[in-house]
Amino acid sequence: MTEVGFRSGFACLVGRPNVGKSTLTNALVGEKIAITSSRPQTTRHTIRGVVHRRDAQLVLVDTPGLHRPRTLLGERLNDLVRRTLLEVDVVGFCVAADRPVGPGDRFIAAELGELRRDGNQPRPVVAVVTKADAVDRGALAEQLLAVSGLVEADDVVPVSAATGYQVDELVDVLVSHLPPGPPLYPEGKLTDEPESVLVAELVREAALEGVREELPHSLAVVLEEMSLREGRPGGDPLLDVHVILYVERESQKAIVIGRGGARLRDVGTRARQEIQALLGQRVHLDLRVKVAKDWQRDPKQLQRLGF
């Protein structure tokens, strides 16, 4: 039974690439639902994570980093973020504590201002200063002041997903801006992402570790097939997972595979462990690498790869 005064709704986390939105989403939900990487623009689509409380249900929408696009893919990711901003109840504008406010942050602040000026219903904005553990108190105070002058925010909250600092307080603030309403998801459900998408994302996360700067933008991962292997004993099932990693050039294919296939085997080992933890069963992971030339700029290839 939903208690009187229950609140529910959607909060969108926006920010320039690599300010820690996905890591914060995972910390708020309490489980890993979004892949993370030190590389910018890791997130490629909106990911919903559900925070359950006795008095509220907060649905977090983690979005790709809003940025000045250089490719058709970048334009489509920005359009996805803008559509999301119009559909949520509150916006969490994330700015990293350990980097000075820059053109990317001002670009997003201007975008949020445009939403208000265009006659759209204003959404409350909570300025979230992430990675608070990465700086001392003085630097954090300066960044809070800088962010307060950057955007017209209803609240400003410093947090650290790494240490848990003020994570619960951020939930309180976001929930305070939600409308009254019943739960939107069943109790215990943490995300509405299909398993197929989560599996592909875990492979992409493993592939992004330790690679050159240009590869994150050029790497797309598609789950081709996932099925139980026939003929296995009933008490020892094995799930066959076939995944294709697409890059834009042969030189990038060589980076992903590595000398003698060593790097791809390492990617497979790390991804398989994460997939088995996600699905709760043994997995045989088959990875292939293919070249889809300039796919980020090709509308037909973008559509085939799910963008």
C-alpha angles and dihedrals in degrees: 000000000000112000122235112271094027114162129204137171149107132295121192120209112210133172143126116295118291100015091126103263095142093045089050091048090054091048093050093048093042094228136071108264101142126054118239134203140165087238118094122246094027093144112077103174140019114283122197122212123182124219111199121205133164091247101031150016116221118193110201118205111201110200137192114270111276107235145147100282123231098178140037088256089056091051091051093048091051091049088052091054093048092051090050092052089059093052104049133082099225135014124221107204106201122207122173118241094214098057128062117249104271144178091283092057092046089049091057093044088054090050090053089049090051090056089059095044095048091069095256118143104271115246119212110255123215113193107217117196103203130198091034089161091064095070138044124255095265094052091045091052090051091050092049089054092047092050092047088058093045101061138017096250130180090208138006117211128178114209143172118208089187096059100022092243109167094342091130090045090055090053089052091052095046092047090052088065096051122101122242112271147124125277114288097203133037117267111275097020107127102179141006093216112128114243090241091060093045091051093051091047092052090054091050091049091053091047093051095059114104099357132129120279098256097053101077091064092046099047123094125171126205127187105223100181141351120186142143113262112247122237096031121138112264092242095048110048121175125203116213111212120187117193133177122207113205124204131174102235140031090241089059091049088057090052093053094046097042128196109329090352092292096133095048090050089052091049089050093050094051094042093048091055091052093045092050090051090050097047099032096229143084116281135197105205120201114192126191128180121214136175119238101180114232092341093164090067100038115090093202094050092045090055092048090051093051103261 
